[in-house]
Amino acid sequence: MTAGLALHGGAPLAPQPLGRRWPEWGEPERALLNEVLQSGKWWRGAYQAAEDSKVGQFEGAFARFQDARHAVAVTNGTTALECAYRAAGVEAGDEVIVPAVTFVATATAVLQVGAVPVFVDVDPRTYTVDSDAVGAAITDRTRCIAPVDYGGIPCDYDALIALGRRHDIPIVADCAHAHGTQWKGTGVGALTQLGTFSFQMGKALTTGEGGMVLTNDDTLAAKVYSYHHIGRIKDRPFYEHHVPASNLRMTEWQGAIGLAQLARLEEQTATREANSRYLAAGLEQLRGDGIGVAPIFRDERVTRWGFYMWHFKFLPEAWRGPSRDQFLKALRAEGITAGTGHTQPLYKNPLFQDAEHAFGRTGFPVRGQPYGKTMDYSRVVCPQTERIYATEAVHLSHPQFLGGRGDMDTILGAIEKIWRHRGEL
Ligand SMILES: Cc1ncc(COP(=O)(O)O)c(C=O)c1O
């Protein structure tokens, strides 16, 4: 073995995966699953009282954890968004403003309710939506603003909430990456009219598949409940349906897993947070030494950063030659689990570029009635988003932050090593 780059046959700095194995589970998960099994209550459908249902208990516990008054658990983060948009009053022909840096569901859930996503650029400091760009995109059709706490870092809620109030437009925050994240001491998802989460397998809190909608508003909570429960209304007869809606209920198995996983989240978030602060300080130091990396800007209003993907920046000007993608290859060869997050501006997906295929004969919802205009995504350009994905973004997966500081030193060491050998890339 040589001391050279692992990419070229040298010894990797992290021969074993860093952090802890994901997901973490043990006796509490087993015991709660067994309880569900033996109870014979495997679904939530007929059990409205929280104490009768693991899902109900999970809803209550997660709402408290994120500081919200109400929670409705659903099948996944995509359907959580659909329910939230519908509850926010989004209908066919409306526009919803979404960032170009996000997972596809933030936008496809808009299409699923018959409305039109309008893409806007992000703030290059944080990769979250640029509130000025949101302001500039508001039209008389805008029915909702859907910011994303990308990678778990909260968007500028002060600016967005002020904007929403000024224009009387509700905000659905997509908090799928941000379990445990707080803005000025309050959990995300509870700051805006509605907030949504995903509990898909890789997320920082997982039920395998699952999602949750949070709100502090009684009326919105009742709407979300109805939209996730085939149009039923609480305390009304079981076969009375009030709105057309799907069955998006979470199962009791997921509720049980969610309860057990949530009990772990406080410690996991604290560990990730402590490690990420240490890593950010280390990256700043590397930058001070002239090495071409930098942490994402952390606003002092971010009082807790729970995260799914932790981003830092590759600064191409400083590297003068090797590209971000070559750097990533070298970093992965050293044993660090790293990527670019999502790989391209969302509007570049075939779904948006090949409108004929995606929207079919009628063009609904982006062409014709009731929109009355045509949205042509092939003309959308968000320069920061394009640059970030093409040359700058590097993300590290969250389980790597569940170990000790030694793991953070290994990541910093790998970056330093690649820098020293950059001439060989
Ligand atoms: C930002 C964002 N929103 C929504 C979702 C959708 O969640 P799910 O996969 O649970 O449907 C995801 C999933 O990765 C996501 O990253």
PDBQT file of the ligand as one rigid body, heavy atoms in Angstrom, charges set to zero:
ROOT
HETATM    1  C1  LIG A 501     -37.127  17.587  -0.513  1.00  0.00    +0.000 C 
HETATM    2  C2  LIG A 501     -37.980  16.353  -0.581  1.00  0.00    +0.000 A 
HETATM    3  N1  LIG A 501     -39.307  16.491  -0.601  1.00  0.00    +0.000 NA
HETATM    4  C3  LIG A 501     -40.125  15.431  -0.674  1.00  0.00    +0.000 A 
HETATM    5  C4  LIG A 501     -39.635  14.143  -0.725  1.00  0.00    +0.000 A 
HETATM    6  C5  LIG A 501     -40.561  13.006  -0.904  1.00  0.00    +0.000 C 
HETATM    7  O1  LIG A 501     -40.540  12.094   0.134  1.00  0.00    +0.000 OA
HETATM    8  P1  LIG A 501     -40.918  10.567  -0.112  1.00  0.00    +0.000 P 
HETATM    9  O2  LIG A 501     -39.768   9.905  -0.781  1.00  0.00    +0.000 OA
HETATM   10  O3  LIG A 501     -41.147  10.068   1.283  1.00  0.00    +0.000 OA
HETATM   11  O4  LIG A 501     -42.160  10.534  -0.924  1.00  0.00    +0.000 OA
HETATM   12  C6  LIG A 501     -38.244  13.938  -0.674  1.00  0.00    +0.000 A 
HETATM   13  C7  LIG A 501     -37.688  12.570  -0.714  1.00  0.00    +0.000 C 
HETATM   14  O5  LIG A 501     -36.522  12.315  -0.787  1.00  0.00    +0.000 OA
HETATM   15  C8  LIG A 501     -37.391  15.080  -0.618  1.00  0.00    +0.000 A 
HETATM   16  O6  LIG A 501     -36.064  14.938  -0.629  1.00  0.00    +0.000 OA
ENDROOT
TORSDOF 0
